[in-house]
Amino acid sequence: MWLMLEVKNISKSFGDFKAIDKLSFEIKIGDVMDLGPNGAGKTTSMRVITQFLKPDSGSVHINKINI
């Protein structure tokens, strides 16, 4: 059984620096790779998805359950 991960409009700022701005996507959880340049928000988005950080706005759902 696949798990569905849905990220809806998450944003996260640190002071005046906006690390993530309205990020949204939906994937089947399996093998995932997060690529991008330094400062693109990769680590911050993973920390929000895994609940190490709370987003300033937006939501994260697994199998339609808001986590």
All heavy atoms as TSV, in Angstrom:
chain	resi	resn	atom	element	x	y	z
A	1	MET	N	N	0.846	-1.196	0.000
A	1	MET	CA	C	0.000	0.000	0.000
A	1	MET	C	C	0.877	1.241	0.000
A	1	MET	O	O	1.812	1.359	0.776
A	1	MET	CB	C	-0.892	-0.007	1.234
A	1	MET	CG	C	-1.756	1.204	1.345
A	1	MET	SD	S	-2.787	1.101	2.831
A	1	MET	CE	C	-3.457	2.711	2.820
A	2	TRP	N	N	0.568	2.155	-0.876
A	2	TRP	CA	C	1.277	3.419	-0.947
A	2	TRP	C	C	0.668	4.408	0.037
A	2	TRP	O	O	-0.532	4.375	0.297
A	2	TRP	CB	C	1.156	4.016	-2.343
A	2	TRP	CG	C	1.961	3.309	-3.367
A	2	TRP	CD1	C	1.534	2.289	-4.177
A	2	TRP	CD2	C	3.318	3.531	-3.690
A	2	TRP	NE1	N	2.546	1.884	-4.977
A	2	TRP	CE2	C	3.665	2.627	-4.707
A	2	TRP	CE3	C	4.276	4.413	-3.223
A	2	TRP	CZ2	C	4.926	2.584	-5.266
A	2	TRP	CZ3	C	5.535	4.373	-3.782
A	2	TRP	CH2	C	5.842	3.469	-4.786
A	3	LEU	N	N	1.491	5.271	0.549
A	3	LEU	CA	C	1.013	6.404	1.340
A	3	LEU	C	C	1.030	7.633	0.450
A	3	LEU	O	O	1.934	7.798	-0.366
A	3	LEU	CB	C	1.907	6.651	2.552
A	3	LEU	CG	C	1.970	5.542	3.592
A	3	LEU	CD1	C	2.971	5.907	4.674
A	3	LEU	CD2	C	0.609	5.303	4.203
A	4	MET	N	N	0.028	8.471	0.588
A	4	MET	CA	C	-0.021	9.710	-0.182
A	4	MET	C	C	0.391	10.868	0.716
A	4	MET	O	O	-0.148	11.036	1.811
A	4	MET	CB	C	-1.429	9.967	-0.708
A	4	MET	CG	C	-1.856	9.024	-1.804
A	4	MET	SD	S	-0.846	9.104	-3.295
A	4	MET	CE	C	-1.103	10.776	-3.825
A	5	LEU	N	N	1.340	11.653	0.266
A	5	LEU	CA	C	1.785	12.848	0.971
A	5	LEU	C	C	1.311	14.045	0.182
A	5	LEU	O	O	1.575	14.150	-1.015
A	5	LEU	CB	C	3.310	12.872	1.084
A	5	LEU	CG	C	3.923	14.165	1.619
A	5	LEU	CD1	C	3.527	14.385	3.080
A	5	LEU	CD2	C	5.433	14.135	1.471
A	6	GLU	N	N	0.579	14.941	0.841
A	6	GLU	CA	C	0.102	16.156	0.190
A	6	GLU	C	C	0.524	17.357	1.020
A	6	GLU	O	O	0.229	17.432	2.213
A	6	GLU	CB	C	-1.420	16.126	0.050
A	6	GLU	CG	C	-1.963	17.297	-0.707
A	6	GLU	CD	C	-3.462	17.222	-0.905
A	6	GLU	OE1	O	-4.107	16.328	-0.336
A	6	GLU	OE2	O	-3.990	18.076	-1.621
A	7	VAL	N	N	1.241	18.254	0.392
A	7	VAL	CA	C	1.692	19.485	1.023
A	7	VAL	C	C	0.907	20.617	0.371
A	7	VAL	O	O	0.891	20.742	-0.851
A	7	VAL	CB	C	3.217	19.677	0.822
A	7	VAL	CG1	C	3.661	21.028	1.311
A	7	VAL	CG2	C	3.977	18.566	1.524
A	8	LYS	N	N	0.208	21.412	1.189
A	8	LYS	CA	C	-0.661	22.460	0.660
A	8	LYS	C	C	-0.204	23.833	1.136
A	8	LYS	O	O	-0.308	24.163	2.318
A	8	LYS	CB	C	-2.098	22.257	1.137
A	8	LYS	CG	C	-2.771	21.013	0.629
A	8	LYS	CD	C	-4.195	20.947	1.144
A	8	LYS	CE	C	-4.919	19.728	0.655
A	8	LYS	NZ	N	-6.308	19.693	1.141
A	9	ASN	N	N	0.346	24.603	0.235
A	9	ASN	CA	C	0.663	26.018	0.466
A	9	ASN	C	C	1.464	26.284	1.732
A	9	ASN	O	O	1.165	27.232	2.448
A	9	ASN	CB	C	-0.615	26.854	0.480
A	9	ASN	CG	C	-1.308	26.852	-0.856
A	9	ASN	OD1	O	-0.670	27.026	-1.889
A	9	ASN	ND2	N	-2.600	26.614	-0.854
A	10	ILE	N	N	2.492	25.475	2.023
A	10	ILE	CA	C	3.254	25.750	3.235
A	10	ILE	C	C	4.233	26.898	2.996
A	10	ILE	O	O	4.810	27.044	1.920
A	10	ILE	CB	C	3.992	24.517	3.797
A	10	ILE	CG1	C	4.982	23.931	2.805
A	10	ILE	CG2	C	3.021	23.462	4.279
A	10	ILE	CD1	C	5.887	22.863	3.419
A	11	SER	N	N	4.353	27.724	3.998
A	11	SER	CA	C	5.301	28.837	4.002
A	11	SER	C	C	6.027	28.828	5.325
A	11	SER	O	O	5.449	28.471	6.360
A	11	SER	CB	C	4.578	30.177	3.827
A	11	SER	OG	O	3.958	30.247	2.560
A	12	LYS	N	N	7.297	29.220	5.319
A	12	LYS	CA	C	8.082	29.298	6.537
A	12	LYS	C	C	9.108	30.409	6.381
A	12	LYS	O	O	9.825	30.466	5.385
A	12	LYS	CB	C	8.794	27.969	6.824
A	12	LYS	CG	C	9.610	27.953	8.087
A	12	LYS	CD	C	8.754	28.098	9.320
A	12	LYS	CE	C	9.592	28.121	10.586
A	12	LYS	NZ	N	8.781	28.392	11.759
A	13	SER	N	N	9.130	31.310	7.355
A	13	SER	CA	C	10.082	32.414	7.372
A	13	SER	C	C	10.913	32.362	8.634
A	13	SER	O	O	10.471	31.872	9.669
A	13	SER	CB	C	9.348	33.752	7.308
A	13	SER	OG	O	8.661	33.887	6.095
A	14	PHE	N	N	12.109	32.876	8.525
A	14	PHE	CA	C	12.998	33.066	9.667
A	14	PHE	C	C	13.333	34.546	9.681
A	14	PHE	O	O	14.163	35.006	8.902
A	14	PHE	CB	C	14.263	32.210	9.532
A	14	PHE	CG	C	13.979	30.735	9.476
A	14	PHE	CD1	C	13.908	30.066	8.272
A	14	PHE	CD2	C	13.767	30.017	10.643
A	14	PHE	CE1	C	13.646	28.713	8.217
A	14	PHE	CE2	C	13.492	28.660	10.606
A	14	PHE	CZ	C	13.440	28.008	9.394
A	15	GLY	N	N	12.623	35.298	10.522
A	15	GLY	CA	C	12.763	36.751	10.497
A	15	GLY	C	C	12.267	37.279	9.164
A	15	GLY	O	O	11.169	36.958	8.722
A	16	ASP	N	N	13.096	38.056	8.478
A	16	ASP	CA	C	12.729	38.608	7.165
A	16	ASP	C	C	13.014	37.651	6.021
A	16	ASP	O	O	12.639	37.907	4.886
A	16	ASP	CB	C	13.482	39.915	6.917
A	16	ASP	CG	C	13.022	41.036	7.831
A	16	ASP	OD1	O	11.883	40.968	8.330
A	16	ASP	OD2	O	13.807	41.979	8.046
A	17	PHE	N	N	13.705	36.533	6.296
A	17	PHE	CA	C	14.070	35.581	5.251
A	17	PHE	C	C	12.955	34.561	5.051
A	17	PHE	O	O	12.600	33.828	5.971
A	17	PHE	CB	C	15.375	34.860	5.606
A	17	PHE	CG	C	15.764	33.821	4.604
A	17	PHE	CD1	C	16.222	34.188	3.346
A	17	PHE	CD2	C	15.676	32.479	4.910
A	17	PHE	CE1	C	16.587	33.231	2.415
A	17	PHE	CE2	C	16.038	31.508	3.992
A	17	PHE	CZ	C	16.490	31.892	2.745
A	18	LYS	N	N	12.386	34.512	3.858
A	18	LYS	CA	C	11.320	33.556	3.536
A	18	LYS	C	C	11.960	32.315	2.935
A	18	LYS	O	O	12.381	32.310	1.777
A	18	LYS	CB	C	10.319	34.181	2.572
A	18	LYS	CG	C	9.059	33.372	2.422
A	18	LYS	CD	C	7.990	34.164	1.738
A	18	LYS	CE	C	7.122	34.755	2.828
A	18	LYS	NZ	N	5.853	35.258	2.361
A	19	ALA	N	N	12.061	31.237	3.734
A	19	ALA	CA	C	12.705	29.998	3.290
A	19	ALA	C	C	11.814	29.209	2.347
A	19	ALA	O	O	12.298	28.586	1.403
A	19	ALA	CB	C	13.089	29.145	4.490
A	20	ILE	N	N	10.499	29.195	2.604
A	20	ILE	CA	C	9.528	28.503	1.756
A	20	ILE	C	C	8.351	29.455	1.562
A	20	ILE	O	O	7.875	30.057	2.520
A	20	ILE	CB	C	8.997	27.213	2.410
A	20	ILE	CG1	C	10.119	26.282	2.837
A	20	ILE	CG2	C	8.062	26.481	1.470
A	20	ILE	CD1	C	9.627	25.121	3.673
A	21	ASP	N	N	7.863	29.552	0.330
A	21	ASP	CA	C	6.731	30.438	0.048
A	21	ASP	C	C	5.680	29.690	-0.768
A	21	ASP	O	O	5.861	29.432	-1.953
A	21	ASP	CB	C	7.209	31.675	-0.707
A	21	ASP	CG	C	6.126	32.706	-0.901
A	21	ASP	OD1	O	5.163	32.735	-0.099
A	21	ASP	OD2	O	6.239	33.512	-1.845
A	22	LYS	N	N	4.613	29.277	-0.107
A	22	LYS	CA	C	3.454	28.637	-0.742
A	22	LYS	C	C	3.830	27.382	-1.535
A	22	LYS	O	O	3.416	27.195	-2.678
A	22	LYS	CB	C	2.712	29.632	-1.620
A	22	LYS	CG	C	2.174	30.821	-0.856
A	22	LYS	CD	C	1.509	31.809	-1.763
A	22	LYS	CE	C	1.094	33.035	-0.968
A	22	LYS	NZ	N	0.613	34.109	-1.832
A	23	LEU	N	N	4.576	26.482	-0.906
A	23	LEU	CA	C	4.981	25.221	-1.532
A	23	LEU	C	C	3.817	24.233	-1.496
A	23	LEU	O	O	3.233	24.003	-0.447
A	23	LEU	CB	C	6.189	24.628	-0.795
A	23	LEU	CG	C	6.670	23.251	-1.234
A	23	LEU	CD1	C	7.237	23.335	-2.650
A	23	LEU	CD2	C	7.702	22.724	-0.262
A	24	SER	N	N	3.492	23.664	-2.644
A	24	SER	CA	C	2.425	22.664	-2.739
A	24	SER	C	C	2.868	21.533	-3.658
A	24	SER	O	O	3.478	21.773	-4.696
A	24	SER	CB	C	1.140	23.274	-3.313
A	24	SER	OG	O	0.599	24.218	-2.443
A	25	PHE	N	N	2.575	20.302	-3.256
A	25	PHE	CA	C	2.791	19.144	-4.114
A	25	PHE	C	C	2.074	17.948	-3.513
A	25	PHE	O	O	1.667	17.953	-2.365
A	25	PHE	CB	C	4.284	18.842	-4.326
A	25	PHE	CG	C	5.046	18.493	-3.080
A	25	PHE	CD1	C	5.114	17.186	-2.623
A	25	PHE	CD2	C	5.718	19.483	-2.373
A	25	PHE	CE1	C	5.836	16.873	-1.479
A	25	PHE	CE2	C	6.439	19.179	-1.237
A	25	PHE	CZ	C	6.495	17.867	-0.785
A	26	GLU	N	N	1.913	16.912	-4.331
A	26	GLU	CA	C	1.281	15.661	-3.898
A	26	GLU	C	C	2.074	14.520	-4.511
A	26	GLU	O	O	2.333	14.519	-5.711
A	26	GLU	CB	C	-0.167	15.628	-4.371
A	26	GLU	CG	C	-0.948	14.448	-3.883
A	26	GLU	CD	C	-2.405	14.526	-4.305
A	26	GLU	OE1	O	-3.011	15.599	-4.169
A	26	GLU	OE2	O	-2.912	13.495	-4.773
A	27	ILE	N	N	2.480	13.538	-3.674
A	27	ILE	CA	C	3.253	12.404	-4.173
A	27	ILE	C	C	2.844	11.126	-3.456
A	27	ILE	O	O	2.326	11.161	-2.352
A	27	ILE	CB	C	4.778	12.605	-3.999
A	27	ILE	CG1	C	5.148	12.783	-2.527
A	27	ILE	CG2	C	5.294	13.734	-4.832
A	27	ILE	CD1	C	6.630	12.781	-2.246
A	28	LYS	N	N	3.103	10.014	-4.113
A	28	LYS	CA	C	3.022	8.719	-3.453
A	28	LYS	C	C	4.349	8.532	-2.745
A	28	LYS	O	O	5.408	8.716	-3.348
A	28	LYS	CB	C	2.817	7.595	-4.457
A	28	LYS	CG	C	1.452	7.559	-5.071
A	28	LYS	CD	C	1.363	6.393	-6.039
A	28	LYS	CE	C	0.001	6.362	-6.695
A	28	LYS	NZ	N	-0.085	5.301	-7.700
A	29	ILE	N	N	4.301	8.180	-1.466
A	29	ILE	CA	C	5.531	8.041	-0.698
A	29	ILE	C	C	6.219	6.743	-1.098
A	29	ILE	O	O	5.637	5.676	-1.073
A	29	ILE	CB	C	5.270	8.088	0.816
A	29	ILE	CG1	C	4.704	9.455	1.191
A	29	ILE	CG2	C	6.541	7.804	1.595
A	29	ILE	CD1	C	4.330	9.585	2.647
A	30	GLY	N	N	7.459	6.872	-1.482
A	30	GLY	CA	C	8.320	5.772	-1.883
A	30	GLY	C	C	9.721	6.336	-1.891
A	30	GLY	O	O	10.141	6.977	-0.943
A	31	ASP	N	N	10.409	6.149	-2.980
A	31	ASP	CA	C	11.729	6.745	-3.128
A	31	ASP	C	C	11.563	8.176	-3.620
A	31	ASP	O	O	10.961	8.409	-4.666
A	31	ASP	CB	C	12.570	5.958	-4.122
A	31	ASP	CG	C	12.870	4.558	-3.618
A	31	ASP	OD1	O	12.935	4.382	-2.385
A	31	ASP	OD2	O	13.033	3.657	-4.447
A	32	VAL	N	N	12.105	9.130	-2.853
A	32	VAL	CA	C	11.966	10.548	-3.186
A	32	VAL	C	C	13.338	11.195	-3.140
A	32	VAL	O	O	14.144	10.899	-2.267
A	32	VAL	CB	C	11.022	11.257	-2.186
A	32	VAL	CG1	C	10.940	12.743	-2.474
A	32	VAL	CG2	C	9.648	10.625	-2.215
A	33	MET	N	N	13.605	12.101	-4.080
A	33	MET	CA	C	14.848	12.855	-4.083
A	33	MET	C	C	14.505	14.333	-4.101
A	33	MET	O	O	13.639	14.768	-4.852
A	33	MET	CB	C	15.677	12.490	-5.320
A	33	MET	CG	C	17.041	13.117	-5.324
A	33	MET	SD	S	18.011	12.685	-6.780
A	33	MET	CE	C	18.207	10.936	-6.557
A	34	ASP	N	N	15.159	15.105	-3.252
A	34	ASP	CA	C	14.911	16.543	-3.124
A	34	ASP	C	C	16.155	17.269	-3.625
A	34	ASP	O	O	17.181	17.277	-2.958
A	34	ASP	CB	C	14.631	16.862	-1.658
A	34	ASP	CG	C	14.132	18.268	-1.426
A	34	ASP	OD1	O	13.894	18.984	-2.411
A	34	ASP	OD2	O	13.980	18.637	-0.258
A	35	LEU	N	N	16.076	17.852	-4.818
A	35	LEU	CA	C	17.215	18.512	-5.435
A	35	LEU	C	C	16.970	20.003	-5.594
A	35	LEU	O	O	15.841	20.428	-5.805
A	35	LEU	CB	C	17.485	17.922	-6.826
A	35	LEU	CG	C	17.816	16.442	-6.909
A	35	LEU	CD1	C	17.882	16.003	-8.369
A	35	LEU	CD2	C	19.120	16.148	-6.218
A	36	GLY	N	N	18.025	20.774	-5.511
A	36	GLY	CA	C	17.939	22.200	-5.748
A	36	GLY	C	C	19.196	22.883	-5.261
A	36	GLY	O	O	20.000	22.295	-4.538
A	37	PRO	N	N	19.373	24.145	-5.632
A	37	PRO	CA	C	20.570	24.874	-5.220
A	37	PRO	C	C	20.542	25.220	-3.730
A	37	PRO	O	O	19.497	25.124	-3.074
A	37	PRO	CB	C	20.526	26.146	-6.075
A	37	PRO	CG	C	19.071	26.340	-6.364
A	37	PRO	CD	C	18.492	24.956	-6.467
A	38	ASN	N	N	21.701	25.617	-3.210
A	38	ASN	CA	C	21.774	26.067	-1.820
A	38	ASN	C	C	20.776	27.198	-1.592
A	38	ASN	O	O	20.635	28.083	-2.434
A	38	ASN	CB	C	23.186	26.584	-1.495
A	38	ASN	CG	C	24.210	25.479	-1.464
A	38	ASN	OD1	O	23.873	24.308	-1.410
A	38	ASN	ND2	N	25.475	25.856	-1.519
A	39	GLY	N	N	20.088	27.152	-0.459
A	39	GLY	CA	C	19.139	28.209	-0.115
A	39	GLY	C	C	17.782	28.075	-0.767
A	39	GLY	O	O	16.958	28.978	-0.670
A	40	ALA	N	N	17.502	26.952	-1.425
A	40	ALA	CA	C	16.220	26.774	-2.122
A	40	ALA	C	C	15.098	26.339	-1.191
A	40	ALA	O	O	13.941	26.332	-1.586
A	40	ALA	CB	C	16.368	25.764	-3.256
A	41	GLY	N	N	15.416	25.948	0.058
A	41	GLY	CA	C	14.388	25.549	1.009
A	41	GLY	C	C	14.225	24.047	1.161
A	41	GLY	O	O	13.242	23.582	1.743
A	42	LYS	N	N	15.174	23.261	0.665
A	42	LYS	CA	C	15.070	21.798	0.738
A	42	LYS	C	C	15.023	21.306	2.183
A	42	LYS	O	O	14.125	20.552	2.561
A	42	LYS	CB	C	16.260	21.142	0.024
A	42	LYS	CG	C	16.376	21.459	-1.454
A	42	LYS	CD	C	17.611	20.838	-2.083
A	42	LYS	CE	C	18.907	21.268	-1.442
A	42	LYS	NZ	N	19.304	22.657	-1.633
A	43	THR	N	N	15.979	21.721	2.990
A	43	THR	CA	C	16.032	21.270	4.384
A	43	THR	C	C	14.839	21.777	5.168
A	43	THR	O	O	14.225	21.034	5.935
A	43	THR	CB	C	17.353	21.723	5.041
A	43	THR	OG1	O	18.440	21.171	4.306
A	43	THR	CG2	C	17.426	21.273	6.494
A	44	THR	N	N	14.460	23.027	4.971
A	44	THR	CA	C	13.309	23.588	5.691
A	44	THR	C	C	12.032	22.844	5.323
A	44	THR	O	O	11.234	22.506	6.199
A	44	THR	CB	C	13.162	25.089	5.389
A	44	THR	OG1	O	14.373	25.753	5.763
A	44	THR	CG2	C	11.989	25.688	6.161
A	45	SER	N	N	11.829	22.544	4.040
A	45	SER	CA	C	10.608	21.830	3.652
A	45	SER	C	C	10.579	20.434	4.268
A	45	SER	O	O	9.540	19.986	4.747
A	45	SER	CB	C	10.459	21.768	2.135
A	45	SER	OG	O	11.524	21.065	1.541
A	46	MET	N	N	11.702	19.733	4.296
A	46	MET	CA	C	11.738	18.406	4.920
A	46	MET	C	C	11.502	18.495	6.428
A	46	MET	O	O	10.832	17.642	7.009
A	46	MET	CB	C	13.073	17.709	4.655
A	46	MET	CG	C	13.260	17.275	3.226
A	46	MET	SD	S	12.006	16.078	2.711
A	46	MET	CE	C	11.209	16.975	1.404
A	47	ARG	N	N	12.013	19.531	7.069
A	47	ARG	CA	C	11.778	19.701	8.512
A	47	ARG	C	C	10.318	20.006	8.809
A	47	ARG	O	O	9.785	19.567	9.825
A	47	ARG	CB	C	12.676	20.794	9.068
A	47	ARG	CG	C	14.117	20.349	9.163
A	47	ARG	CD	C	15.003	21.420	9.735
A	47	ARG	NE	N	16.350	20.907	9.884
A	47	ARG	CZ	C	17.407	21.657	10.075
A	47	ARG	NH1	N	17.272	22.981	10.147
A	47	ARG	NH2	N	18.587	21.120	10.190
A	48	VAL	N	N	9.650	20.740	7.935
A	48	VAL	CA	C	8.215	21.009	8.117
A	48	VAL	C	C	7.419	19.725	7.892
A	48	VAL	O	O	6.535	19.386	8.682
A	48	VAL	CB	C	7.734	22.139	7.177
A	48	VAL	CG1	C	6.215	22.228	7.165
A	48	VAL	CG2	C	8.336	23.473	7.601
A	49	ILE	N	N	7.731	18.980	6.835
A	49	ILE	CA	C	7.006	17.745	6.534
A	49	ILE	C	C	7.157	16.736	7.665
A	49	ILE	O	O	6.204	16.052	8.031
A	49	ILE	CB	C	7.492	17.148	5.195
A	49	ILE	CG1	C	7.033	18.056	4.048
A	49	ILE	CG2	C	6.981	15.721	5.002
A	49	ILE	CD1	C	7.693	17.757	2.726
A	50	THR	N	N	8.345	16.641	8.260
A	50	THR	CA	C	8.586	15.677	9.339
A	50	THR	C	C	8.248	16.235	10.717
A	50	THR	O	O	8.492	15.589	11.718
A	50	THR	CB	C	10.051	15.194	9.327
A	50	THR	OG1	O	10.915	16.325	9.450
A	50	THR	CG2	C	10.356	14.423	8.063
A	51	GLN	N	N	7.692	17.424	10.765
A	51	GLN	CA	C	7.191	18.086	11.974
A	51	GLN	C	C	8.278	18.511	12.954
A	51	GLN	O	O	8.018	18.687	14.126
A	51	GLN	CB	C	6.150	17.221	12.685
A	51	GLN	CG	C	4.934	16.961	11.834
A	51	GLN	CD	C	3.904	16.144	12.558
A	51	GLN	OE1	O	4.227	15.178	13.253
A	51	GLN	NE2	N	2.651	16.536	12.412
A	52	PHE	N	N	9.516	18.692	12.457
A	52	PHE	CA	C	10.552	19.276	13.302
A	52	PHE	C	C	10.374	20.793	13.384
A	52	PHE	O	O	10.840	21.418	14.319
A	52	PHE	CB	C	11.947	18.933	12.778
A	52	PHE	CG	C	12.346	17.517	13.062
A	52	PHE	CD1	C	12.348	16.566	12.063
A	52	PHE	CD2	C	12.712	17.127	14.340
A	52	PHE	CE1	C	12.711	15.251	12.323
A	52	PHE	CE2	C	13.065	15.818	14.622
A	52	PHE	CZ	C	13.073	14.880	13.605
A	53	LEU	N	N	9.688	21.374	12.389
A	53	LEU	CA	C	9.340	22.793	12.372
A	53	LEU	C	C	7.855	22.921	12.066
A	53	LEU	O	O	7.311	22.120	11.303
A	53	LEU	CB	C	10.098	23.540	11.269
A	53	LEU	CG	C	11.568	23.819	11.435
A	53	LEU	CD1	C	12.125	24.438	10.149
A	53	LEU	CD2	C	11.814	24.757	12.597
A	54	LYS	N	N	7.219	23.922	12.631
A	54	LYS	CA	C	5.825	24.211	12.292
A	54	LYS	C	C	5.817	25.245	11.173
A	54	LYS	O	O	6.537	26.232	11.234
A	54	LYS	CB	C	5.079	24.765	13.500
A	54	LYS	CG	C	4.832	23.727	14.556
A	54	LYS	CD	C	3.873	24.238	15.604
A	54	LYS	CE	C	3.593	23.101	16.574
A	54	LYS	NZ	N	2.413	23.336	17.343
A	55	PRO	N	N	4.981	25.033	10.151
A	55	PRO	CA	C	4.908	26.032	9.080
A	55	PRO	C	C	4.206	27.289	9.576
A	55	PRO	O	O	3.386	27.232	10.501
A	55	PRO	CB	C	4.084	25.332	8.000
A	55	PRO	CG	C	3.243	24.351	8.750
A	55	PRO	CD	C	4.078	23.912	9.919
A	56	ASP	N	N	4.529	28.427	8.974
A	56	ASP	CA	C	3.817	29.663	9.293
A	56	ASP	C	C	2.398	29.602	8.746
A	56	ASP	O	O	1.471	30.182	9.314
A	56	ASP	CB	C	4.545	30.870	8.703
A	56	ASP	CG	C	5.947	31.037	9.286
A	56	ASP	OD1	O	6.167	30.614	10.443
A	56	ASP	OD2	O	6.815	31.591	8.591
A	57	SER	N	N	2.223	28.904	7.631
A	57	SER	CA	C	0.898	28.706	7.049
A	57	SER	C	C	0.930	27.434	6.217
A	57	SER	O	O	1.988	26.910	5.908
A	57	SER	CB	C	0.502	29.904	6.176
A	57	SER	OG	O	1.399	30.049	5.096
A	58	GLY	N	N	-0.243	26.944	5.864
A	58	GLY	CA	C	-0.357	25.741	5.051
A	58	GLY	C	C	-0.532	24.495	5.900
A	58	GLY	O	O	-0.630	24.558	7.125
A	59	SER	N	N	-0.560	23.333	5.236
A	59	SER	CA	C	-0.790	22.078	5.943
A	59	SER	C	C	-0.103	20.924	5.227
A	59	SER	O	O	0.213	21.000	4.048
A	59	SER	CB	C	-2.287	21.797	6.071
A	59	SER	OG	O	-2.881	21.715	4.775
A	60	VAL	N	N	0.124	19.849	5.984
A	60	VAL	CA	C	0.717	18.626	5.457
A	60	VAL	C	C	-0.246	17.490	5.790
A	60	VAL	O	O	-0.700	17.364	6.926
A	60	VAL	CB	C	2.097	18.353	6.101
A	60	VAL	CG1	C	2.670	17.046	5.599
A	60	VAL	CG2	C	3.053	19.510	5.818
A	61	HIS	N	N	-0.589	16.682	4.772
A	61	HIS	CA	C	-1.512	15.564	4.951
A	61	HIS	C	C	-0.858	14.261	4.518
A	61	HIS	O	O	-0.147	14.235	3.519
A	61	HIS	CB	C	-2.759	15.754	4.105
A	61	HIS	CG	C	-3.554	16.965	4.466
A	61	HIS	ND1	N	-3.239	18.216	4.023
A	61	HIS	CD2	C	-4.648	17.092	5.248
A	61	HIS	CE1	C	-4.118	19.075	4.504
A	61	HIS	NE2	N	-4.975	18.420	5.248
A	62	ILE	N	N	-1.095	13.196	5.274
A	62	ILE	CA	C	-0.722	11.858	4.850
A	62	ILE	C	C	-2.001	11.052	4.800
A	62	ILE	O	O	-2.729	10.968	5.785
A	62	ILE	CB	C	0.302	11.221	5.800
A	62	ILE	CG1	C	1.622	12.000	5.746
A	62	ILE	CG2	C	0.524	9.744	5.456
A	62	ILE	CD1	C	2.717	11.471	6.625
A	63	ASN	N	N	-2.282	10.484	3.620
A	63	ASN	CA	C	-3.539	9.763	3.380
A	63	ASN	C	C	-4.747	10.581	3.815
A	63	ASN	O	O	-5.652	10.095	4.492
A	63	ASN	CB	C	-3.538	8.387	4.051
A	63	ASN	CG	C	-2.624	7.412	3.356
A	63	ASN	OD1	O	-2.194	7.634	2.234
A	63	ASN	ND2	N	-2.320	6.323	4.004
A	64	LYS	N	N	-4.721	11.857	3.445
A	64	LYS	CA	C	-5.814	12.808	3.685
A	64	LYS	C	C	-6.005	13.175	5.156
A	64	LYS	O	O	-6.976	13.820	5.525
A	64	LYS	CB	C	-7.125	12.328	3.081
A	64	LYS	CG	C	-6.997	12.096	1.582
A	64	LYS	CD	C	-8.336	11.896	0.931
A	64	LYS	CE	C	-8.144	11.543	-0.511
A	64	LYS	NZ	N	-8.370	12.591	-1.425
A	65	ILE	N	N	-5.071	12.780	6.028
A	65	ILE	CA	C	-5.129	13.137	7.454
A	65	ILE	C	C	-4.140	14.273	7.686
A	65	ILE	O	O	-2.950	14.144	7.392
A	65	ILE	CB	C	-4.790	11.939	8.355
A	65	ILE	CG1	C	-5.804	10.836	8.140
A	65	ILE	CG2	C	-4.725	12.355	9.819
A	65	ILE	CD1	C	-5.447	9.517	8.790
A	66	ASN	N	N	-4.627	15.390	8.226
A	66	ASN	CA	C	-3.787	16.540	8.507
A	66	ASN	C	C	-2.868	16.213	9.681
A	66	ASN	O	O	-3.330	15.934	10.768
A	66	ASN	CB	C	-4.650	17.767	8.836
A	66	ASN	CG	C	-3.858	19.028	8.951
A	66	ASN	OD1	O	-2.623	19.024	8.993
A	66	ASN	ND2	N	-4.563	20.133	9.001
A	67	ILE	N	N	-1.564	16.229	9.423
A	67	ILE	CA	C	-0.629	15.949	10.494
A	67	ILE	C	C	-0.087	17.243	11.061
A	67	ILE	O	O	0.734	17.308	11.897
A	67	ILE	CB	C	0.522	15.002	10.051
A	67	ILE	CG1	C	1.338	15.618	8.910
A	67	ILE	CG2	C	-0.034	13.666	9.628
A	67	ILE	CD1	C	2.636	14.912	8.632
